[in-house]
């Protein structure tokens, strides 16, 4: 059994509705519970504003724009065993905007991004289709434990969108 998740919550963003410590710990623990042999269980989750999110995305990924979540795996020096998994950086204004645009509850979108980020810290990726399918399957299963809908499902079409489609035919 893996040890309890330890989350260092850092708030460098302005605004409200940032997930509390207990939620972060629950989401991280839910991911780690799928990997009982994992000994790394400490993670920093930092909430930032657009300026810091954009600078980190530019400096570490080469994209000069803010993004929703960045994952920075911890790389221990050779011969040093530490329980550190890494850091997640979530850009609060971007996450709020995405949740609104996608018609999702903010807390559900945050849960998805934290789960997604922790899976990246554990070495999962979505560059290849097969890897993406496995990662998305894990995300769906974990989020389902919290009664959160499939984040990849196509949202139901509103009457307005249905009316727009009728005009196209």
VMD Tcl script that builds the backbone (N, CA, C; Angstrom):
set m [mol new atoms 507]
animate dup $m
set s [atomselect $m all]
$s set {name element resname resid chain x y z} {
  {N N UNK 1 A 0.845 -1.185 0.000}
  {CA C UNK 1 A 0.000 0.000 0.000}
  {C C UNK 1 A 0.880 1.235 0.000}
  {N N UNK 2 A 0.549 2.208 -0.846}
  {CA C UNK 2 A 1.353 3.421 -0.929}
  {C C UNK 2 A 1.049 4.328 0.268}
  {N N UNK 3 A 2.047 5.123 0.679}
  {CA C UNK 3 A 1.837 6.040 1.801}
  {C C UNK 3 A 0.826 7.127 1.446}
  {N N UNK 4 A 0.335 7.810 2.478}
  {CA C UNK 4 A -0.636 8.885 2.261}
  {C C UNK 4 A -0.020 9.987 1.407}
  {N N UNK 5 A -0.860 10.599 0.588}
  {CA C UNK 5 A -0.410 11.702 -0.249}
  {C C UNK 5 A -0.119 12.911 0.620}
  {N N UNK 6 A 0.993 13.560 0.336}
  {CA C UNK 6 A 1.346 14.807 1.005}
  {C C UNK 6 A 1.360 15.892 -0.063}
  {N N UNK 7 A 0.551 16.920 0.142}
  {CA C UNK 7 A 0.410 17.981 -0.840}
  {C C UNK 7 A 0.831 19.301 -0.216}
  {N N UNK 8 A 1.784 19.949 -0.876}
  {CA C UNK 8 A 2.176 21.311 -0.502}
  {C C UNK 8 A 1.383 22.238 -1.411}
  {N N UNK 9 A 0.349 22.856 -0.871}
  {CA C UNK 9 A -0.534 23.749 -1.642}
  {C C UNK 9 A 0.020 25.158 -1.586}
  {N N UNK 10 A 0.314 25.725 -2.765}
  {CA C UNK 10 A 0.854 27.081 -2.854}
  {C C UNK 10 A -0.123 27.955 -3.636}
  {N N UNK 11 A -0.488 29.079 -3.045}
  {CA C UNK 11 A -1.445 29.978 -3.670}
  {C C UNK 11 A -0.740 31.268 -4.073}
  {N N UNK 12 A -0.425 31.368 -5.368}
  {CA C UNK 12 A 0.210 32.567 -5.918}
  {C C UNK 12 A -0.723 33.242 -6.912}
  {N N UNK 13 A -1.994 32.855 -6.881}
  {CA C UNK 13 A -2.995 33.409 -7.794}
  {C C UNK 13 A -3.983 34.256 -7.014}
  {N N UNK 14 A -4.506 35.257 -7.674}
  {CA C UNK 14 A -5.585 36.036 -7.086}
  {C C UNK 14 A -6.903 35.394 -7.484}
  {N N UNK 15 A -7.914 35.676 -6.743}
  {CA C UNK 15 A -9.224 35.123 -7.066}
  {C C UNK 15 A -9.655 34.099 -6.046}
  {N N UNK 16 A -10.889 33.675 -6.212}
  {CA C UNK 16 A -11.464 32.717 -5.284}
  {C C UNK 16 A -11.708 31.398 -5.992}
  {N N UNK 17 A -12.227 30.454 -5.227}
  {CA C UNK 17 A -12.631 29.148 -5.762}
  {C C UNK 17 A -11.465 28.261 -6.163}
  {N N UNK 18 A -10.335 28.437 -5.499}
  {CA C UNK 18 A -9.200 27.538 -5.702}
  {C C UNK 18 A -9.422 26.338 -4.775}
  {N N UNK 19 A -9.205 25.114 -5.255}
  {CA C UNK 19 A -9.468 23.939 -4.419}
  {C C UNK 19 A -8.715 23.969 -3.090}
  {N N UNK 20 A -9.417 23.505 -2.049}
  {CA C UNK 20 A -8.810 23.459 -0.735}
  {C C UNK 20 A -7.889 22.248 -0.595}
  {N N UNK 21 A -7.104 22.280 0.463}
  {CA C UNK 21 A -6.107 21.244 0.764}
  {C C UNK 21 A -6.723 19.842 0.748}
  {N N UNK 22 A -7.861 19.675 1.396}
  {CA C UNK 22 A -8.471 18.349 1.523}
  {C C UNK 22 A -8.833 17.754 0.162}
  {N N UNK 23 A -9.351 18.585 -0.723}
  {CA C UNK 23 A -9.691 18.081 -2.066}
  {C C UNK 23 A -8.428 17.662 -2.815}
  {N N UNK 24 A -7.410 18.509 -2.751}
  {CA C UNK 24 A -6.158 18.182 -3.448}
  {C C UNK 24 A -5.599 16.854 -2.949}
  {N N UNK 25 A -5.580 16.677 -1.637}
  {CA C UNK 25 A -5.064 15.428 -1.072}
  {C C UNK 25 A -5.890 14.236 -1.529}
  {N N UNK 26 A -7.204 14.392 -1.584}
  {CA C UNK 26 A -8.066 13.293 -2.024}
  {C C UNK 26 A -7.810 12.935 -3.483}
  {N N UNK 27 A -7.686 13.945 -4.342}
  {CA C UNK 27 A -7.451 13.684 -5.758}
  {C C UNK 27 A -6.099 13.013 -5.981}
  {N N UNK 28 A -5.065 13.523 -5.311}
  {CA C UNK 28 A -3.730 12.934 -5.462}
  {C C UNK 28 A -3.726 11.503 -4.925}
  {N N UNK 29 A -4.336 11.299 -3.762}
  {CA C UNK 29 A -4.384 9.958 -3.170}
  {C C UNK 29 A -5.128 8.980 -4.082}
  {N N UNK 30 A -6.180 9.446 -4.737}
  {CA C UNK 30 A -6.941 8.568 -5.634}
  {C C UNK 30 A -6.085 8.092 -6.802}
  {N N UNK 31 A -5.237 8.961 -7.318}
  {CA C UNK 31 A -4.336 8.555 -8.397}
  {C C UNK 31 A -3.311 7.565 -7.850}
  {N N UNK 32 A -2.676 7.921 -6.743}
  {CA C UNK 32 A -1.622 7.065 -6.191}
  {C C UNK 32 A -2.152 5.691 -5.779}
  {N N UNK 33 A -3.428 5.614 -5.401}
  {CA C UNK 33 A -3.997 4.320 -4.996}
  {C C UNK 33 A -4.008 3.320 -6.151}
  {N N UNK 34 A -3.950 3.816 -7.385}
  {CA C UNK 34 A -3.903 2.935 -8.559}
  {C C UNK 34 A -2.502 2.352 -8.776}
  {N N UNK 35 A -1.532 2.879 -8.032}
  {CA C UNK 35 A -0.133 2.464 -8.191}
  {C C UNK 35 A 0.438 2.124 -6.810}
  {N N UNK 36 A 0.009 1.000 -6.213}
  {CA C UNK 36 A 0.388 0.680 -4.832}
  {C C UNK 36 A 1.891 0.508 -4.616}
  {N N UNK 37 A 2.626 0.219 -5.664}
  {CA C UNK 37 A 4.081 0.053 -5.529}
  {C C UNK 37 A 4.816 1.388 -5.546}
  {N N UNK 38 A 4.112 2.472 -5.861}
  {CA C UNK 38 A 4.732 3.798 -5.944}
  {C C UNK 38 A 5.124 4.293 -4.554}
  {N N UNK 39 A 6.380 4.698 -4.407}
  {CA C UNK 39 A 6.860 5.203 -3.107}
  {C C UNK 39 A 6.922 6.719 -3.049}
  {N N UNK 40 A 6.848 7.357 -4.211}
  {CA C UNK 40 A 6.842 8.824 -4.227}
  {C C UNK 40 A 5.413 9.294 -3.984}
  {N N UNK 41 A 5.215 10.127 -2.992}
  {CA C UNK 41 A 3.856 10.504 -2.628}
  {C C UNK 41 A 3.729 11.976 -2.221}
  {N N UNK 42 A 4.805 12.739 -2.372}
  {CA C UNK 42 A 4.765 14.161 -2.030}
  {C C UNK 42 A 4.771 14.990 -3.309}
  {N N UNK 43 A 3.852 15.963 -3.359}
  {CA C UNK 43 A 3.710 16.794 -4.546}
  {C C UNK 43 A 3.406 18.226 -4.120}
  {N N UNK 44 A 3.922 19.161 -4.901}
  {CA C UNK 44 A 3.564 20.567 -4.729}
  {C C UNK 44 A 2.524 20.909 -5.784}
  {N N UNK 45 A 1.450 21.551 -5.352}
  {CA C UNK 45 A 0.421 22.035 -6.284}
  {C C UNK 45 A 0.372 23.547 -6.100}
  {N N UNK 46 A 0.760 24.254 -7.141}
  {CA C UNK 46 A 0.862 25.712 -7.104}
  {C C UNK 46 A -0.169 26.331 -8.041}
  {N N UNK 47 A -0.951 27.258 -7.516}
  {CA C UNK 47 A -1.947 27.985 -8.298}
  {C C UNK 47 A -1.370 29.351 -8.634}
  {N N UNK 48 A -1.343 29.667 -9.929}
  {CA C UNK 48 A -0.703 30.904 -10.379}
  {C C UNK 48 A -1.659 31.733 -11.229}
  {N N UNK 49 A -1.271 32.997 -11.437}
  {CA C UNK 49 A -1.983 33.886 -12.347}
  {C C UNK 49 A -1.392 33.742 -13.751}
  {N N UNK 50 A -1.964 34.449 -14.705}
  {CA C UNK 50 A -1.579 34.348 -16.115}
  {C C UNK 50 A -0.095 34.643 -16.327}
  {N N UNK 51 A 0.413 35.685 -15.692}
  {CA C UNK 51 A 1.802 36.081 -15.940}
  {C C UNK 51 A 2.782 34.955 -15.603}
  {N N UNK 52 A 2.647 34.354 -14.430}
  {CA C UNK 52 A 3.554 33.265 -14.048}
  {C C UNK 52 A 3.313 32.025 -14.899}
  {N N UNK 53 A 2.046 31.718 -15.180}
  {CA C UNK 53 A 1.732 30.556 -16.015}
  {C C UNK 53 A 2.328 30.689 -17.405}
  {N N UNK 54 A 2.241 31.885 -17.984}
  {CA C UNK 54 A 2.794 32.118 -19.318}
  {C C UNK 54 A 4.319 32.036 -19.287}
  {N N UNK 55 A 4.943 32.619 -18.274}
  {CA C UNK 55 A 6.409 32.586 -18.179}
  {C C UNK 55 A 6.916 31.149 -18.058}
  {N N UNK 56 A 6.271 30.349 -17.235}
  {CA C UNK 56 A 6.699 28.954 -17.075}
  {C C UNK 56 A 6.485 28.160 -18.360}
  {N N UNK 57 A 5.357 28.360 -19.007}
  {CA C UNK 57 A 5.082 27.645 -20.257}
  {C C UNK 57 A 6.084 28.048 -21.338}
  {N N UNK 58 A 6.427 29.338 -21.388}
  {CA C UNK 58 A 7.405 29.831 -22.360}
  {C C UNK 58 A 8.799 29.264 -22.055}
  {N N UNK 59 A 9.213 29.375 -20.794}
  {CA C UNK 59 A 10.579 28.990 -20.424}
  {C C UNK 59 A 10.820 27.486 -20.479}
  {N N UNK 60 A 9.802 26.678 -20.160}
  {CA C UNK 60 A 10.009 25.233 -20.081}
  {C C UNK 60 A 9.444 24.450 -21.254}
  {N N UNK 61 A 8.497 25.027 -21.989}
  {CA C UNK 61 A 7.899 24.296 -23.100}
  {C C UNK 61 A 8.021 25.026 -24.424}
  {N N UNK 62 A 8.424 26.291 -24.390}
  {CA C UNK 62 A 8.591 27.046 -25.617}
  {C C UNK 62 A 7.310 27.624 -26.184}
  {N N UNK 63 A 6.240 27.651 -25.395}
  {CA C UNK 63 A 4.970 28.221 -25.837}
  {C C UNK 63 A 4.724 29.511 -25.050}
  {N N UNK 64 A 4.679 30.631 -25.739}
  {CA C UNK 64 A 4.547 31.928 -25.066}
  {C C UNK 64 A 3.080 32.281 -24.833}
  {N N UNK 65 A 2.416 31.427 -24.075}
  {CA C UNK 65 A 1.027 31.654 -23.681}
  {C C UNK 65 A 0.772 30.835 -22.417}
  {N N UNK 66 A -0.179 31.263 -21.608}
  {CA C UNK 66 A -0.476 30.466 -20.411}
  {C C UNK 66 A -1.195 29.183 -20.801}
  {N N UNK 67 A -1.076 28.180 -19.963}
  {CA C UNK 67 A -1.768 26.911 -20.177}
  {C C UNK 67 A -2.416 26.493 -18.871}
  {N N UNK 68 A -3.284 25.517 -18.923}
  {CA C UNK 68 A -4.040 25.148 -17.727}
  {C C UNK 68 A -3.182 24.466 -16.657}
  {N N UNK 69 A -2.392 23.469 -17.032}
  {CA C UNK 69 A -1.589 22.742 -16.045}
  {C C UNK 69 A -0.233 22.397 -16.635}
  {N N UNK 70 A 0.779 22.545 -15.813}
  {CA C UNK 70 A 2.139 22.128 -16.163}
  {C C UNK 70 A 2.598 21.124 -15.109}
  {N N UNK 71 A 3.314 20.100 -15.544}
  {CA C UNK 71 A 3.829 19.069 -14.641}
  {C C UNK 71 A 5.341 19.071 -14.697}
  {N N UNK 72 A 5.962 19.107 -13.528}
  {CA C UNK 72 A 7.418 19.102 -13.419}
  {C C UNK 72 A 7.844 17.932 -12.536}
  {N N UNK 73 A 8.208 16.795 -13.140}
  {CA C UNK 73 A 8.630 15.643 -12.342}
  {C C UNK 73 A 9.912 15.948 -11.572}
  {N N UNK 74 A 9.994 15.446 -10.347}
  {CA C UNK 74 A 11.198 15.607 -9.539}
  {C C UNK 74 A 12.217 14.573 -9.985}
  {N N UNK 75 A 13.442 15.019 -10.189}
  {CA C UNK 75 A 14.528 14.118 -10.560}
  {C C UNK 75 A 15.571 14.153 -9.456}
  {N N UNK 76 A 15.598 13.103 -8.663}
  {CA C UNK 76 A 16.532 13.017 -7.547}
  {C C UNK 76 A 17.945 12.793 -8.066}
  {N N UNK 77 A 18.933 13.317 -7.357}
  {CA C UNK 77 A 20.320 13.022 -7.725}
  {C C UNK 77 A 20.581 11.524 -7.605}
  {N N UNK 78 A 21.511 11.009 -8.374}
  {CA C UNK 78 A 21.822 9.572 -8.303}
  {C C UNK 78 A 22.133 9.144 -6.868}
  {N N UNK 79 A 21.534 8.021 -6.473}
  {CA C UNK 79 A 21.786 7.465 -5.154}
  {C C UNK 79 A 20.983 8.100 -4.030}
  {N N UNK 80 A 20.143 9.060 -4.339}
  {CA C UNK 80 A 19.336 9.722 -3.319}
  {C C UNK 80 A 17.872 9.335 -3.540}
  {N N UNK 81 A 17.276 8.700 -2.532}
  {CA C UNK 81 A 15.874 8.290 -2.627}
  {C C UNK 81 A 15.024 9.238 -1.786}
  {N N UNK 82 A 14.178 9.986 -2.447}
  {CA C UNK 82 A 13.265 10.905 -1.769}
  {C C UNK 82 A 11.837 10.603 -2.218}
  {N N UNK 83 A 10.846 10.881 -1.383}
  {CA C UNK 83 A 9.454 10.581 -1.749}
  {C C UNK 83 A 8.803 11.646 -2.628}
  {N N UNK 84 A 9.600 12.540 -3.209}
  {CA C UNK 84 A 9.049 13.650 -3.988}
  {C C UNK 84 A 8.650 13.201 -5.390}
  {N N UNK 85 A 7.410 13.465 -5.734}
  {CA C UNK 85 A 6.900 13.121 -7.062}
  {C C UNK 85 A 7.156 14.257 -8.042}
  {N N UNK 86 A 6.918 15.490 -7.604}
  {CA C UNK 86 A 7.149 16.633 -8.475}
  {C C UNK 86 A 6.198 17.767 -8.166}
  {N N UNK 87 A 6.091 18.681 -9.130}
  {CA C UNK 87 A 5.273 19.882 -8.962}
  {C C UNK 87 A 4.225 19.967 -10.064}
  {N N UNK 88 A 3.038 20.424 -9.670}
  {CA C UNK 88 A 1.999 20.796 -10.632}
  {C C UNK 88 A 1.786 22.292 -10.505}
  {N N UNK 89 A 1.650 22.954 -11.633}
  {CA C UNK 89 A 1.347 24.386 -11.656}
  {C C UNK 89 A 0.050 24.550 -12.437}
  {N N UNK 90 A -0.948 25.124 -11.773}
  {CA C UNK 90 A -2.247 25.338 -12.396}
  {C C UNK 90 A -2.498 26.832 -12.519}
  {N N UNK 91 A -2.814 27.272 -13.733}
  {CA C UNK 91 A -3.068 28.693 -13.995}
  {C C UNK 91 A -4.557 28.961 -13.755}
  {N N UNK 92 A -4.845 29.553 -12.603}
  {CA C UNK 92 A -6.226 29.740 -12.150}
  {C C UNK 92 A -7.121 30.447 -13.182}
  {N N UNK 93 A -6.702 31.577 -13.761}
  {CA C UNK 93 A -7.592 32.225 -14.747}
  {C C UNK 93 A -7.872 31.353 -15.975}
  {N N UNK 94 A -6.890 30.593 -16.422}
  {CA C UNK 94 A -7.092 29.712 -17.576}
  {C C UNK 94 A -8.063 28.595 -17.212}
  {N N UNK 95 A -7.903 28.004 -16.038}
  {CA C UNK 95 A -8.783 26.911 -15.614}
  {C C UNK 95 A -10.215 27.421 -15.464}
  {N N UNK 96 A -10.376 28.619 -14.893}
  {CA C UNK 96 A -11.719 29.192 -14.750}
  {C C UNK 96 A -12.360 29.430 -16.117}
  {N N UNK 97 A -11.592 29.979 -17.049}
  {CA C UNK 97 A -12.123 30.263 -18.390}
  {C C UNK 97 A -12.518 28.961 -19.094}
  {N N UNK 98 A -11.655 27.962 -19.026}
  {CA C UNK 98 A -11.955 26.681 -19.681}
  {C C UNK 98 A -13.211 26.036 -19.102}
  {N N UNK 99 A -13.327 26.039 -17.784}
  {CA C UNK 99 A -14.500 25.434 -17.143}
  {C C UNK 99 A -15.764 26.125 -17.630}
  {N N UNK 100 A -15.722 27.435 -17.702}
  {CA C UNK 100 A -16.873 28.204 -18.173}
  {C C UNK 100 A -17.184 27.879 -19.637}
  {N N UNK 101 A -16.165 27.898 -20.487}
  {CA C UNK 101 A -16.363 27.623 -21.913}
  {C C UNK 101 A -16.871 26.207 -22.166}
  {N N UNK 102 A -16.431 25.257 -21.331}
  {CA C UNK 102 A -16.797 23.851 -21.529}
  {C C UNK 102 A -18.050 23.465 -20.747}
  {N N UNK 103 A -18.625 24.420 -20.015}
  {CA C UNK 103 A -19.839 24.145 -19.249}
  {C C UNK 103 A -19.616 23.154 -18.124}
  {N N UNK 104 A -18.435 23.194 -17.521}
  {CA C UNK 104 A -18.098 22.275 -16.431}
  {C C UNK 104 A -18.077 23.033 -15.105}
  {N N UNK 105 A -18.342 22.305 -14.040}
  {CA C UNK 105 A -18.148 22.902 -12.711}
  {C C UNK 105 A -16.649 23.104 -12.520}
  {N N UNK 106 A -16.273 24.247 -11.948}
  {CA C UNK 106 A -14.859 24.563 -11.756}
  {C C UNK 106 A -14.160 23.482 -10.951}
  {N N UNK 107 A -14.762 23.022 -9.887}
  {CA C UNK 107 A -14.128 22.009 -9.043}
  {C C UNK 107 A -13.906 20.710 -9.821}
  {N N UNK 108 A -14.824 20.349 -10.709}
  {CA C UNK 108 A -14.654 19.138 -11.516}
  {C C UNK 108 A -13.511 19.296 -12.511}
  {N N UNK 109 A -13.407 20.481 -13.094}
  {CA C UNK 109 A -12.316 20.720 -14.049}
  {C C UNK 109 A -10.971 20.679 -13.318}
  {N N UNK 110 A -10.928 21.268 -12.127}
  {CA C UNK 110 A -9.702 21.201 -11.330}
  {C C UNK 110 A -9.354 19.751 -10.993}
  {N N UNK 111 A -10.342 18.967 -10.603}
  {CA C UNK 111 A -10.083 17.560 -10.284}
  {C C UNK 111 A -9.450 16.856 -11.482}
  {N N UNK 112 A -10.021 17.089 -12.667}
  {CA C UNK 112 A -9.488 16.462 -13.872}
  {C C UNK 112 A -8.046 16.877 -14.119}
  {N N UNK 113 A -7.764 18.163 -14.003}
  {CA C UNK 113 A -6.411 18.637 -14.298}
  {C C UNK 113 A -5.395 18.147 -13.277}
  {N N UNK 114 A -5.789 18.041 -12.015}
  {CA C UNK 114 A -4.877 17.502 -10.997}
  {C C UNK 114 A -4.612 16.026 -11.271}
  {N N UNK 115 A -5.648 15.259 -11.547}
  {CA C UNK 115 A -5.476 13.839 -11.873}
  {C C UNK 115 A -4.594 13.694 -13.109}
  {N N UNK 116 A -4.879 14.471 -14.132}
  {CA C UNK 116 A -4.094 14.447 -15.370}
  {C C UNK 116 A -2.621 14.767 -15.080}
  {N N UNK 117 A -2.392 15.811 -14.299}
  {CA C UNK 117 A -1.028 16.217 -13.978}
  {C C UNK 117 A -0.277 15.179 -13.163}
  {N N UNK 118 A -0.941 14.569 -12.194}
  {CA C UNK 118 A -0.285 13.541 -11.374}
  {C C UNK 118 A 0.080 12.343 -12.247}
  {N N UNK 119 A -0.796 11.979 -13.171}
  {CA C UNK 119 A -0.456 10.884 -14.085}
  {C C UNK 119 A 0.779 11.228 -14.908}
  {N N UNK 120 A 0.903 12.482 -15.332}
  {CA C UNK 120 A 2.132 12.894 -16.028}
  {C C UNK 120 A 3.343 12.729 -15.113}
  {N N UNK 121 A 3.217 13.144 -13.854}
  {CA C UNK 121 A 4.341 13.015 -12.921}
  {C C UNK 121 A 4.739 11.559 -12.729}
  {N N UNK 122 A 3.786 10.658 -12.887}
  {CA C UNK 122 A 4.058 9.219 -12.756}
  {C C UNK 122 A 4.589 8.609 -14.052}
  {N N UNK 123 A 4.735 9.437 -15.086}
  {CA C UNK 123 A 5.324 8.954 -16.334}
  {C C UNK 123 A 4.344 8.686 -17.452}
  {N N UNK 124 A 3.067 8.908 -17.235}
  {CA C UNK 124 A 2.081 8.701 -18.293}
  {C C UNK 124 A 2.117 9.875 -19.262}
  {N N UNK 125 A 1.753 9.599 -20.493}
  {CA C UNK 125 A 1.752 10.646 -21.505}
  {C C UNK 125 A 0.635 10.389 -22.496}
  {N N UNK 126 A 0.456 11.325 -23.412}
  {CA C UNK 126 A -0.603 11.178 -24.412}
  {C C UNK 126 A -0.114 11.580 -25.796}
  {N N UNK 127 A 1.175 11.362 -26.040}
  {CA C UNK 127 A 1.730 11.695 -27.351}
  {C C UNK 127 A 1.316 10.677 -28.415}
  {N N UNK 128 A 1.287 9.417 -28.019}
  {CA C UNK 128 A 0.868 8.347 -28.929}
  {C C UNK 128 A -0.580 7.976 -28.607}
  {N N UNK 129 A -1.326 7.565 -29.622}
  {CA C UNK 129 A -2.758 7.268 -29.439}
  {C C UNK 129 A -3.000 6.216 -28.358}
  {N N UNK 130 A -2.203 5.154 -28.359}
  {CA C UNK 130 A -2.381 4.096 -27.362}
  {C C UNK 130 A -2.136 4.609 -25.945}
  {N N UNK 131 A -1.088 5.434 -25.784}
  {CA C UNK 131 A -0.804 6.032 -24.469}
  {C C UNK 131 A -1.947 6.950 -24.042}
  {N N UNK 132 A -2.442 7.739 -24.978}
  {CA C UNK 132 A -3.537 8.677 -24.684}
  {C C UNK 132 A -4.777 7.926 -24.226}
  {N N UNK 133 A -5.095 6.832 -24.906}
  {CA C UNK 133 A -6.270 6.045 -24.533}
  {C C UNK 133 A -6.134 5.497 -23.121}
  {N N UNK 134 A -4.948 4.994 -22.776}
  {CA C UNK 134 A -4.711 4.454 -21.424}
  {C C UNK 134 A -4.792 5.561 -20.375}
  {N N UNK 135 A -4.193 6.694 -20.665}
  {CA C UNK 135 A -4.217 7.807 -19.720}
  {C C UNK 135 A -5.650 8.303 -19.518}
  {N N UNK 136 A -6.391 8.455 -20.586}
  {CA C UNK 136 A -7.781 8.908 -20.492}
  {C C UNK 136 A -8.641 7.890 -19.750}
  {N N UNK 137 A -8.380 6.598 -19.945}
  {CA C UNK 137 A -9.126 5.556 -19.223}
  {C C UNK 137 A -8.897 5.705 -17.719}
  {N N UNK 138 A -7.639 5.875 -17.335}
  {CA C UNK 138 A -7.322 6.061 -15.913}
  {C C UNK 138 A -7.999 7.316 -15.359}
  {N N UNK 139 A -7.950 8.387 -16.119}
  {CA C UNK 139 A -8.578 9.628 -15.665}
  {C C UNK 139 A -10.071 9.426 -15.444}
  {N N UNK 140 A -10.726 8.781 -16.401}
  {CA C UNK 140 A -12.173 8.544 -16.272}
  {C C UNK 140 A -12.495 7.719 -15.027}
  {N N UNK 141 A -11.726 6.649 -14.810}
  {CA C UNK 141 A -11.959 5.779 -13.650}
  {C C UNK 141 A -11.787 6.544 -12.342}
  {N N UNK 142 A -10.713 7.298 -12.248}
  {CA C UNK 142 A -10.432 8.036 -11.015}
  {C C UNK 142 A -11.487 9.102 -10.777}
  {N N UNK 143 A -11.835 9.857 -11.802}
  {CA C UNK 143 A -12.841 10.907 -11.650}
  {C C UNK 143 A -14.209 10.313 -11.324}
  {N N UNK 144 A -14.500 9.151 -11.863}
  {CA C UNK 144 A -15.763 8.482 -11.559}
  {C C UNK 144 A -15.887 8.190 -10.065}
  {N N UNK 145 A -14.769 7.912 -9.401}
  {CA C UNK 145 A -14.781 7.682 -7.948}
  {C C UNK 145 A -15.300 8.906 -7.197}
  {N N UNK 146 A -15.205 10.085 -7.805}
  {CA C UNK 146 A -15.673 11.325 -7.195}
  {C C UNK 146 A -17.005 11.787 -7.808}
  {N N UNK 147 A -17.640 10.899 -8.580}
  {CA C UNK 147 A -18.904 11.204 -9.263}
  {C C UNK 147 A -18.755 12.387 -10.216}
  {N N UNK 148 A -17.596 12.444 -10.884}
  {CA C UNK 148 A -17.329 13.485 -11.871}
  {C C UNK 148 A -17.476 12.874 -13.260}
  {N N UNK 149 A -18.229 13.542 -14.088}
  {CA C UNK 149 A -18.518 13.047 -15.440}
  {C C UNK 149 A -17.247 12.933 -16.276}
  {N N UNK 150 A -17.319 12.109 -17.286}
  {CA C UNK 150 A -16.225 11.905 -18.229}
  {C C UNK 150 A -15.810 13.256 -18.829}
  {N N UNK 151 A -14.590 13.713 -18.565}
  {CA C UNK 151 A -14.172 15.021 -19.075}
  {C C UNK 151 A -13.970 15.053 -20.585}
  {N N UNK 152 A -13.914 13.881 -21.205}
  {CA C UNK 152 A -13.691 13.815 -22.642}
  {C C UNK 152 A -14.981 13.599 -23.429}
  {N N UNK 153 A -16.088 13.434 -22.726}
  {CA C UNK 153 A -17.366 13.220 -23.407}
  {C C UNK 153 A -17.793 14.501 -24.103}
  {N N UNK 154 A -18.427 14.331 -25.247}
  {CA C UNK 154 A -18.957 15.475 -25.969}
  {C C UNK 154 A -20.140 16.008 -25.176}
  {N N UNK 155 A -20.131 17.304 -24.866}
  {CA C UNK 155 A -21.257 17.838 -24.092}
  {C C UNK 155 A -22.550 17.755 -24.903}
  {N N UNK 156 A -23.672 17.597 -24.190}
  {CA C UNK 156 A -24.938 17.530 -24.921}
  {C C UNK 156 A -25.183 18.815 -25.698}
  {N N UNK 157 A -25.806 18.664 -26.835}
  {CA C UNK 157 A -26.058 19.808 -27.700}
  {C C UNK 157 A -27.233 20.617 -27.139}
  {N N UNK 158 A -27.043 21.908 -27.023}
  {CA C UNK 158 A -28.126 22.776 -26.567}
  {C C UNK 158 A -29.094 23.030 -27.707}
  {N N UNK 159 A -30.279 23.501 -27.381}
  {CA C UNK 159 A -31.258 23.825 -28.420}
  {C C UNK 159 A -30.702 24.850 -29.394}
  {N N UNK 160 A -29.932 25.820 -28.871}
  {CA C UNK 160 A -29.340 26.844 -29.726}
  {C C UNK 160 A -28.396 26.219 -30.743}
  {N N UNK 161 A -27.559 25.274 -30.298}
  {CA C UNK 161 A -26.626 24.614 -31.208}
  {C C UNK 161 A -27.384 23.757 -32.218}
  {N N UNK 162 A -28.474 23.086 -31.768}
  {CA C UNK 162 A -29.261 22.277 -32.690}
  {C C UNK 162 A -29.880 23.175 -33.765}
  {N N UNK 163 A -30.371 24.340 -33.358}
  {CA C UNK 163 A -30.936 25.283 -34.313}
  {C C UNK 163 A -29.887 25.742 -35.329}
  {N N UNK 164 A -28.645 25.987 -34.841}
  {CA C UNK 164 A -27.570 26.384 -35.743}
  {C C UNK 164 A -27.280 25.297 -36.768}
  {N N UNK 165 A -27.303 24.037 -36.355}
  {CA C UNK 165 A -27.028 22.935 -37.270}
  {C C UNK 165 A -28.116 22.825 -38.334}
  {N N UNK 166 A -29.357 23.078 -37.944}
  {CA C UNK 166 A -30.463 23.010 -38.895}
  {C C UNK 166 A -30.246 24.032 -40.011}
  {N N UNK 167 A -29.711 25.198 -39.640}
  {CA C UNK 167 A -29.481 26.246 -40.626}
  {C C UNK 167 A -28.401 25.847 -41.623}
  {N N UNK 168 A -27.497 24.950 -41.230}
  {CA C UNK 168 A -26.390 24.546 -42.102}
  {C C UNK 168 A -26.843 23.556 -43.166}
  {N N UNK 169 A -27.957 22.901 -42.961}
  {CA C UNK 169 A -28.392 21.867 -43.917}
  {C C UNK 169 A -29.193 22.441 -45.038}
}
mol reanalyze $m
mol bondsrecalc $m
mol representation Tube
mol addrep $m
